[in-house]
Amino acid sequence: MNEKLLQIYALSVSFVSLGCLSIFSGIFLYNAVEVSFPSTMNTQIMHYPPQFSNHGVMNINPVIPIVAGQPLRPPPVQKSIASDDERNKLIQENNKRNLEMAGKRMKTESIMSMVRSFIIVLIASVVFFFHWRMAKRARA
């Protein structure tokens, strides 16, 4: 009876670890593709236009969330905008800067997710092989 219970336990743990292996292998591969082809995978970026006040003053250094390793920026500089051309140029520069930051953030998050997935796959495979061998011994 104990051998049958041990076999059921070992096969159940093996089944669950196989599920973890398949799920996190898929997450790892998706993130690997995301890092390899950033322009294709990075399509859901939201663009935030610069903030304008009632006095024609624009914040040209918008507050961007701090990314790990990025130095702190000085407080935003207020600049008066004289023409629409200058305003459009600053908006385009701001959008370009936001795209670059979003790309760096996406790449960093994907690499971190790949490391997490690799660790989980490594642990799940050790657990799977240990319990699979335990089930084979209980069966014999």
N, C-alpha and C positions, 0 to 999 in steps of 0.2 A: 504494500500500500504506500509506503513512504517513497519508494522508487517511482511509482506512478505520479505521486504528488510533486516530486522533485522534477520529473520530466515535464509536467504541465507548467510548473513555474518557469523552468528554463526556456521552454518554447514560447511562453507568453512574453517573457522579457525579450527574447530574440525577435519576436514579431513587432513589438513596440520599437525596439532599436532600429529595425529595418525601416519602419515608418519615418523615424527621425532621420535616418540616413538619406532616404529618398527626398524628403522635404528640404533638408538643408543642403543637399547636393544641388537641387534645383535653384535654391536661393544663391548659392555660391556661383553657379554658372550664369545666372541672370546678372549678378553684379560684375562678373568677369566681362560679360558682353557690354555692360554699361560703361565700364572703364575703358574698354577697347574702342568703342564707338560713341564717344560722348556727344557729338553733334546730333546723331540720330536719336539717341535715347533721352536727350535733354530737351524735350519739346514742351513741357508743361511749366514754363517759366512765366511768372507774372511780372509785368513791368509796372513799376510805381513811378509816376511822374514826380518831378520835384515840387516842393510846396511853394505856392505863391501867396503873398499876403496882399492886402488891399492897397498897399503903397507901391506896388511894382517891385518889391524886393523878393529875391528868390534865394532859397537855401541851396547852395551848389554842392554842399557836402552832406547828403542825407545820412541819417543814422542807419547804419547797416549792422545787423547782429554780428557780434564778435565770433570769429572762427578760431578754433584752437591754434595757437601759435601766431596769431595776427596781433601786431602791436596796437595799442590804443591810439585813437586819432584825437587830435586837438578838437576843441569845440567848433561847431560849424561856423563858417564865415558868411556874413550877410553881404550881398553885393547887389547894387542897383542895376537893373536891366534897362537899357535905353531903347533897344529895337527888338522886333520880333525875330530877326536873323540871329542875334546874339542869344536870345531865349531858346530858339530851336537848336542852335549849336550846343548849348549847355544841356538841353534835354537829351540830345543824341549822345553826348559824352557820358551823361548819367546812365542812360540805358546800356551803353557799351560796358561801363564799369560794373553795372548790376549783372549783366550777362557773364562777364568774367568771374565775378564773385560766385554766382550761382554754379558755374561750371566747376570751379575749384571746390565748392562745398559739396557738389554731387560726387565728384571724384573721391574726396576724403571720406564721405559717408559710405560710398560703395566699397572702398578698400577696408574700412572698419567692419562693415558687414561681412565681407569675404573672410576676414580673420576670425570673426565670431563663428561663422558657418563652418570654417575649417576646423576650429577647435571642437565644435559640437559633433561634426562628422568623425573626427578622430576618437573622441570619447565613445560615441555610439558604436563605432566599429569594434573597439576593444570590448565593450560590454556585449555586443552581439557574438563575437567569436568565443569569448569566455563562456557565455551561457549556451551557445550551440554545442560546444564540446561537452558541457555538463549534461545536456539533453542526450547526446550520443552515448555517454557513459551510463546514464540512467536507463537507456533503452537496451543496452547490451546485458 
